[in-house]
Amino acid sequence: MGHESAAPPTVLAVDDDPGVRESLGLTLEEHCRVLLAADGVEALEKLRVQPVDVVLLDLLMPRMDGREALVQIHARHPRTPVIMVTAVDDVRTIVECVKLGACDYVKKPWDEDGLIARVHAATRECRDEPGVLLVSDDVAALAPLHLALEPQIRVVETTVASALRSTFRPIAIVFDALGARMRPGGCSLQERFPGAPLVLMRTLDNVLTQLAGHGVISHAGLNTTVTAAVDFIAGHYAEPLSVTAVANAVNLSVSRLAHVFPETTGLAVMDYVARFRVNIARRLLHETSDTLDKIATRLGFADASNFSRTFKSVDGLAPGEFRRNARGD
């Protein structure tokens, strides 16, 4: 058994379109307890009488639009995360909503698995759930593990120095000794978090097996072909990549890889590549002062504009705004 929340999250979906409300309910009902509201006024009334873990909030609504509802929710329920779910695709609007308190942004029409993953991630953050602490000074070394773990459990990835100062409550620590400048880090981490088992990073499947053995996750080992594909992506993420290139590297047809890869990872090959690069980008944006051009080149993007579009499609924020939020600017 993996480490799961004590109860499924309660989600309040707010949209003035009955069809959208119904669609949100159908998307979430197997994973969450779903409440529905037609506008901001009704949402605030339901929040007054019912504890909610996450709010999914439309932007353009009558009576009280999403901006005003967001302000009111943030003022009255500051610990309740709000995810904007809207067809509006304007950077200024997204940035404004984040500044007003939104924790995330999902564009209509949404990807079902992506929406569910964001709801669970917001719930873990809201409940301050413990999780797995990934520690490496190499920004890319633990990216495949991060992507493998985050559908099941809260994940925090950081440097050795930051880990030793962290207030996060890990139920397990994965330490990449090869990617750490501070060799005694393993012992120091055990002293800092004495109740959490320390797993040394060897291979992806080995670590997943060990974490499953500790009861942290349900074992989700990758098959040999998908492991090889992930290893190839990890070794070539800074180069131009295509499904054909990955398929050729693991001796599969493109159609076969396109079938087996999402079965195991939950993502299409190029979606995985995008998330892999964005995972690394988050650390570079937070831990370095590198320009967007430099980060884009380092991660294999054609240019900073392409990097920004991909980052926004995955995280809902432009990379510059993410950097300002991460640093508290």
N, C-alpha and C positions, 0 to 999 in steps of 0.2 A: 504494500500500500504506500502511496506517496503521501506527502504532508499536505493535507487539504485544509481549507478553512472550516471552522466549526459548523457553519451553515452556509448555504448558497446565498449570494448577495441579493439584496432587494434593490431593484432598479426602477426608477421613476422615468418613464419615457414621455416627453412633452412635445406635442406637435399638433398643429391645428388641422392637419389633413387626416381624416379618419383612415384612409388607406395606408398612410405611412405609419400611423399608430398601430394598426393591425399587423403590418409587416414587421415592425419592431417587436411586437409581442410574440409573433411566430418565431422570429429569429432567436429570441432570448429565452423563451419559456422552458426549454429543456435544461437550461443552465442557471436560471435565476428566477426569483419571485418578481413578477413584473406588475407594476402599477402604471396606469395611463392617465394623462391629463391633456386637455385640449388647448391650454394656453398657460401663461405665466401665473395668472390669478388662481386658477384651479390647482396648479402645481404647488404654489405657496400654501394653499389650504391643506393639501394632502401632506406636505412636509410638516405642517403644524401638528398633525395628529398621528403621523406614522414615521418611525425611524427609517431612513433610506441610506443605502450604502453609496449609490451612484445615481446622478441625474444625467439623462440624455436630453439635451435641450435644443430645440429648433430656434432659428434666429428670427425669421419673419413670421410673426403671429399677430392676430388682432388683440384688442384690449390691453395686453401687456406683452411687448415684444421680447425677444431673447436677451437683448442687452439689459433691459430693465429688470427682467426676471433674474438674470445672472447677478446683477448688483444686489438685489434683494436676498437671493439665496445665500450669497457669500457673506452678507451682513448678518443674517439670522442663523445660518448654519455653516459657519466658516470651515468646519472639518469635513463637510460633505463635498466630494469631488464632483465637478460638473464637466461633462464632455459635450461640446457643441457638435450637433449633427445637422448639417445644413448643406443646401445646394450652392450657397454663396461661396465663391472661390476668389476671394480678394485678400491679398496679403495684409493690407491695413486693417481690414475687419478682423482677421484672425489674430493679429498682434494686439488689437484693442481688446478682444475677448480674453486673451491670456492675461493682459494687464488688469482686467476687471476680475480675474479670479478663475477662469476656466483652466482646467488641467490638461485638456487635450482637445483635438478637433478631428472629426470624421466627416468626409465629404459624401453626400448622396450622389449616386447610389452606393451604398456601403458594401464592402466585402464582409460576408457573414463571419468567417473565422477571425478576421482582423478585428471586427467590432467586439466579438465575444472576448478576445484576448485583451483588448483595451479595457473592457469593463472589469475583468478579473484583475488586471494590473492596477487599476485605480482602486479597487476594493482592497487589495493587499496593502497599498500605500496608506489608504484611509484607516484601516484597522491596525496599521503599524505592525503587520505580521512579520515574524522572523522569516529567514530564508537562507539562501546560499550566498556566501561571500567569496567572490572570485578575486584572487590577489596576484597581480603580476605588474611589473614595470614595463612589459612589452604590451603595447596597446592592441596588438592583433592576436597574441598567443591564445587567449581564452575566448575569442569571439565565437568559434564553433560550439563551445560548451554553453556559452551564454544563450545562444539561439536554441540549443537543444533543451535547456532547462526552463526558459521563461514561460512556455505554455503551461507548466505544471506548478511553478513555485516562484516566489519573489526572488529576484537576483540583483545583487549589487556588485559591480565590478570596479576595482580601484587599484591604486599603487600600494606598495608595502607601507610606505610612510603614512598615507591617508588611512589605510586599514587600521593601523595601530592607534589612530586618533578617533576612529569611527564609533558612533553610538548605536550603530545597527546591531541587531541581535541575531547572529548567525546560528543556525542549527547544524551547519557544516561549513567548512572552509576548504576551498580548493586553492592550493598554492603552487604557482609556477616557479620553481626554484631557478630554472634556467633563464627565465625572463626577469629575475629580480636582481637588482644591484646590491641588495643587502643580504648576504648569504645567511646570517643568523636569523633571518626573518621568520622561518618556520617555528623555531623555538619561541621567539618573541610573540608570535601570533597565538601559540598555545597558551602562553602565560596571560595574554590579554583576554582570550576567550577560552577559559579552561574547560567549559562544558561542551564545546563543539569539536567533533572529530575533524582532524586535519587530513586531507587527501592530497597527495602529491600528484601534479599533472603529469601523466604519462601519455596514454592514448585516450581519445574521446570515449571509446567504448569501455575501456578500463575504469575510467572515472565514473561513468554512468552506472556501471556494475557496482562499484564501491558505494556510491550514494544510495543505490537501491538496497544494498546490504545493510546500510545504516537506517533504512526506513525513511529516508528523506524524500525519495521519489519512487514512483512505479517505474520499474526498469523499462526503458525504451531504447534498447540497443539498436544501432543501425545495422542493416545488412551490409555485406562486404562491398557490394557495388556502390551503395549510397555513401558508405564511409570513404571509399576511394574518390568519389565525386567531391565530397566535402573537403577531403585532404587536398585535392587538386585546386579547388576554389581558394582554400586558405593559402596555398602556395603561390597563386597567380592572381590574387584579387587586384593587384596594382596594374595589371595588364588588361588590354581589351579582351573581354570574355563574351562568349556566346554559348548557347545550348549545344551547338555543333562541336565547339572546342572541348567542352566538358564531356560530351558523349564520346568523342574520339579518344580522349584521355583514358576513359574507363572501358573502352572496347564495347560500347553499346550503340545501337541505333538511336537516333534522336527521338523517335516515337517511343521506344522502350524506356529510355531515361525519363522522358516526360511523363511516363506512367508511374514508374517505381519511385522517383524522387519525392513527389508530393505525398505519396502513400506513407512514407516514413517521416518526412520533415514537416508536412503540412503546408509546404510552400512549393510553388513552381520554381524551376531552376533559377531563372533570372530574378524572381522576387527574392529568393534566398541570397543571391549575389548582392542585390540592393540592400537588404537588411544587414548583411555581413559588413558591407562598406559603411553603412550608417552607424552600426554599432561601434566601429573603430572611430568614426568621425566624432561621435559624442565625446569620447575621451580626448581626442585631439583638440576639440573646441574648448573643453573644460580645463585641460591640463597644460596646453601650450598657447602661445600667442601667434601661432602660424596664421598667415592670411588664408582666406578662402581659396585663392588660386593655388597656394602651396598644398593645402589639404586635398583639393580636387586632384591635383597631379599625383600626389602620393597615393591616392586611393583608386587611381585608374579611370577617373572621369575625364571626359573630353575637355571640359572647361568648368569654371566656377558656376556658370549658369546651369549647366547640366547637373552638377553636384547639388546646387540649391533646390532644383526641382525634385530631384530624387529624395533628398533629405526631407523636404516638406511633405512629399507623398507618403513617407513612412511615419514621420513624427508629427505632422500637422503644423510644424513651425519652420520658418526659415532658419538656417544655421546661425545667422547672426543673432537672432532673437533667442535661440536656444542658449548661445554662449552668454548673453547678458543675464538670462534667467538663472543659469547654472552658477554664475559668479555673483549673483545678487546685485548686479549693477542697476 
